[in-house]
Amino acid sequence: MTEFRLEILGSGGAFGTPRPGCQCILCQGAREHGIPWLRTGPSVFVHGPNILIDTPEESMRQLDRSSVGEIAAAFYSHWHPDHTAGRRVFEMRNWDTNGLPPENLCTPVYLPPKVAEDFEEQLGLAENFRYLANLGLVDLHRFDAPLTFGGWRVTPVLLDIGYVYGYLFEEEINDGSTPRRALICMDELVGWAPPAFLQGVDFLYLPAGVFEFHPLSGERLIPLGHPVLQSEATFLQTLEIIEQIQPKRIVFGHLEEPFSVTPAEYEQLAANLRAQRGWDVTFACDTLVLEL
């Protein structure tokens, strides 16, 4: 069976935990206890195909504390800074600063069409990656068709928002058994109607969405009419997406600090979903490793 292990490098979202200067119970818990209270920006590593997805600000620290060895490729889901601002990790990891001549590592970086377009227009991303490429630290590729790494075919899946991609991993096997499939969606599910070919995947990693209401108490957390309710999928809308996909296993990431849901509350919420919907569900934390 071909290896597939998902290592959660960062389980947080645009706002990690703790936030500087914040004294809420969540941020105090993160400072006192660390993981699972502490959450860094959204990033995962898929062992087997050895693919890194997204590089938030804390990417260097995430990789340093991880079990990641070889990085066969890096993929990006979209241009937002919480998913790209740690791109200097390729300098920190790959540059042989003392060698003469230097023996640099070089990481292939794959960008699907809309991500490549947005990198040209947003945050100086394309310019920065060309700089890294000129140093021989990355090798840039645009792609819009499946690629194979470590016995897994990886296909970009454009989400309905129009500029963000998920990645479908399909096992390449020839023994007559049913290939396993895993779908990794890092962010931005608003308005998404999953295509039928994704139904029944073995593993689904996706953002929890924004908590309009506290998932246990029902208390309203986001005022009615707040613009985020139009621009982001809510947790309840995310549950509807999962019902359409009907995956065998579910892992929620992109867990934001502003909603102040504690690790114990996430555990209770997972237990409720198991009891009410029969789902195999986990809310991620930093450094968690899950095997397919």
C-alpha positions in Angstrom: 0.0 0.0 0.0 1.4 3.4 -1.1 2.3 5.6 1.8 0.1 8.6 2.5 0.6 10.5 5.8 -0.7 14.0 6.3 1.3 16.1 8.8 -0.4 19.2 10.0 2.3 21.8 10.0 -0.1 24.6 10.9 -3.7 24.2 11.9 -4.5 27.9 12.3 -5.9 30.4 9.8 -5.3 34.0 8.9 -5.2 34.7 12.7 -3.0 32.3 14.6 -3.0 31.7 18.3 -1.8 33.5 20.3 -2.3 36.9 18.8 0.2 39.6 20.0 -1.2 41.6 22.8 -4.4 39.5 23.1 -5.3 38.3 26.6 -8.3 36.2 25.8 -8.6 32.7 27.3 -7.4 31.1 24.0 -4.3 33.2 23.7 -3.4 32.9 27.3 -3.9 29.1 27.0 -1.6 29.0 24.0 1.2 30.9 25.8 0.9 28.7 28.9 0.3 25.3 27.4 1.5 25.5 23.8 0.1 22.9 21.4 -2.9 22.1 21.0 -3.8 25.6 22.1 -1.1 27.2 20.0 -1.9 27.3 16.3 0.4 28.5 13.5 -0.7 29.4 9.9 -2.2 27.0 7.4 0.2 24.4 5.9 0.3 20.7 5.5 2.9 18.1 4.3 1.9 14.9 2.6 4.4 12.1 3.3 4.7 9.5 0.6 4.4 11.9 -2.4 6.4 14.3 -0.1 4.5 17.5 -1.1 4.4 20.7 0.9 1.2 22.8 0.5 1.4 26.5 1.4 4.0 28.4 3.4 2.6 30.8 6.0 4.7 33.2 8.0 5.8 30.5 10.5 6.8 28.0 7.7 10.5 27.9 8.8 9.6 27.0 12.4 6.9 24.5 11.3 9.3 22.6 9.1 12.1 22.7 11.7 9.9 21.0 14.3 8.4 18.5 11.9 9.3 15.1 10.6 9.7 16.4 7.1 12.8 15.2 5.2 12.8 15.4 1.4 10.4 17.9 -0.2 9.7 16.6 -3.7 7.5 19.6 -4.6 5.7 22.6 -3.1 2.2 23.5 -4.2 0.2 26.6 -3.4 -3.6 26.8 -3.0 -3.8 30.6 -3.6 -2.1 33.9 -3.1 -3.3 35.1 0.3 -0.5 36.1 2.7 -1.5 33.6 5.4 -0.6 30.9 2.8 2.4 32.5 1.1 4.2 34.9 3.5 6.7 32.3 4.7 8.1 31.7 1.2 11.6 32.7 2.5 11.6 29.2 3.9 13.2 28.1 0.6 16.1 30.4 1.3 16.5 29.2 4.9 16.2 25.5 3.9 17.9 25.3 0.5 20.7 27.9 0.4 24.2 26.5 1.0 25.6 29.9 2.2 29.1 28.7 3.0 29.8 26.3 0.1 32.2 27.3 -2.7 30.7 26.4 -5.1 27.4 26.2 -3.1 25.6 22.9 -3.1 22.1 24.3 -2.9 18.9 22.3 -2.6 16.3 23.2 -5.2 12.5 22.7 -4.6 10.2 22.4 -7.5 7.2 24.8 -7.0 4.0 24.1 -8.9 1.4 26.7 -9.6 -2.0 26.0 -11.2 -3.2 28.7 -13.7 -5.1 31.1 -11.5 -2.5 31.0 -8.8 0.3 31.7 -11.3 -1.7 34.7 -12.6 -2.4 36.1 -9.1 1.3 35.7 -8.2 2.1 38.1 -11.0 -0.4 40.7 -9.5 -0.4 40.2 -5.8 2.2 41.0 -3.0 5.2 40.9 -5.4 5.0 37.1 -5.2 6.1 36.3 -8.8 9.0 38.7 -8.4 10.0 37.1 -5.1 9.9 33.6 -6.6 11.9 34.6 -9.6 14.5 35.9 -7.2 14.5 32.5 -5.5 14.7 30.8 -8.8 17.7 32.9 -9.9 19.5 31.8 -6.8 18.8 28.2 -7.8 16.6 27.6 -4.7 13.3 26.8 -6.4 12.3 25.7 -9.9 9.0 27.2 -11.0 6.4 25.3 -13.0 2.9 26.2 -14.2 0.6 23.2 -14.5 -3.1 22.4 -15.1 -3.0 18.6 -15.6 -2.4 15.8 -13.1 1.2 15.2 -11.8 2.5 12.0 -10.2 4.6 11.9 -7.1 5.5 8.8 -5.1 2.7 6.7 -6.5 0.0 9.4 -6.2 -1.6 11.3 -9.0 -2.2 14.9 -7.9 -4.9 17.0 -9.7 -5.7 20.6 -9.0 -9.4 21.3 -8.3 -10.6 24.9 -8.9 -13.1 26.0 -6.2 -16.1 28.1 -7.0 -14.5 31.3 -5.7 -12.5 31.1 -8.9 -8.9 31.6 -7.7 -8.3 29.0 -5.1 -7.5 25.3 -5.6 -7.9 22.1 -3.7 -5.7 19.1 -4.5 -7.0 15.6 -5.2 -4.6 12.8 -4.5 -5.4 9.4 -6.2 -3.4 6.3 -5.6 -1.8 4.8 -8.7 -2.2 1.0 -8.3 -2.4 -1.9 -10.8 -3.4 -4.8 -8.6 -7.1 -4.6 -9.2 -8.0 -3.1 -5.8 -9.8 0.2 -5.5 -7.4 3.2 -5.4 -7.6 5.4 -2.3 -8.4 9.1 -2.7 -7.7 12.1 -0.5 -8.9 15.7 -1.1 -7.0 18.6 0.5 -8.7 22.0 0.5 -6.8 24.6 2.4 -9.2 27.5 2.3 -12.1 29.5 0.7 -15.0 27.1 0.3 -17.6 29.8 0.0 -20.3 29.0 -2.6 -18.6 25.7 -3.6 -20.8 22.9 -5.0 -18.4 19.9 -5.0 -18.4 18.0 -8.4 -19.7 14.5 -8.4 -16.4 12.9 -9.0 -15.2 13.9 -5.5 -18.0 11.9 -3.8 -16.8 9.2 -1.4 -13.2 10.2 -1.1 -11.4 8.3 1.6 -10.0 11.4 3.3 -11.0 15.1 3.3 -9.0 17.9 4.8 -10.8 21.2 4.7 -11.3 24.5 6.6 -13.9 24.6 9.3 -15.3 27.9 8.1 -16.2 30.8 10.2 -18.3 30.2 13.3 -21.3 32.5 13.0 -22.5 30.9 16.2 -20.6 29.1 18.9 -20.7 25.5 17.9 -21.7 24.3 21.3 -23.6 27.1 23.1 -25.2 28.5 20.0 -24.2 32.1 21.0 -24.0 34.4 18.1 -20.3 35.3 17.5 -20.5 37.3 14.3 -23.1 40.1 14.0 -25.8 39.6 11.4 -24.9 41.6 8.3 -21.1 41.3 8.9 -19.4 41.2 5.5 -17.4 38.1 6.4 -20.7 36.1 6.2 -20.8 36.9 2.5 -17.1 36.3 1.7 -16.4 33.2 3.8 -18.2 29.8 4.2 -19.7 29.4 7.6 -19.2 26.2 9.7 -22.8 25.2 9.0 -22.3 25.7 5.2 -19.1 23.6 5.5 -21.1 20.8 7.0 -23.5 21.0 4.0 -20.5 20.6 1.7 -19.3 17.6 3.6 -22.7 16.0 3.2 -22.4 16.4 -0.5 -18.9 14.8 -0.6 -19.7 12.0 1.9 -16.0 11.3 2.7 -14.9 8.4 4.8 -12.8 10.5 7.1 -12.8 14.3 7.8 -10.2 16.6 9.3 -10.9 20.2 9.9 -8.1 22.9 9.8 -7.8 26.7 9.4 -9.1 27.1 12.9 -9.2 30.8 13.7 -8.3 32.6 17.0 -11.2 35.1 16.9 -13.9 32.4 17.5 -12.3 31.4 20.9 -13.1 27.7 20.6 -10.9 25.8 23.0 -9.2 22.4 22.3 -11.6 20.7 24.7 -14.6 22.3 22.9 -13.3 21.1 19.6 -13.1 17.6 21.0 -16.7 17.8 22.2 -17.8 19.2 18.9 -16.1 16.2 17.1 -17.8 13.8 19.5 -21.2 15.5 18.7 -20.6 15.2 15.0 -19.7 11.5 15.4 -22.9 10.8 17.4 -25.3 13.0 15.3 -24.0 12.3 11.8 -21.9 9.2 12.1 -18.8 10.9 10.8 -15.1 10.0 11.5 -14.0 13.5 12.3 -11.1 15.3 13.8 -10.3 18.9 14.5 -6.6 19.3 13.6 -3.8 20.7 15.8 -0.3 21.7 14.9 2.1 18.7 14.5 -0.8 16.1 14.2 0.1 13.3 11.8 -2.7 11.3 10.2 -2.4 8.1 8.1 -4.6 7.1 5.3 
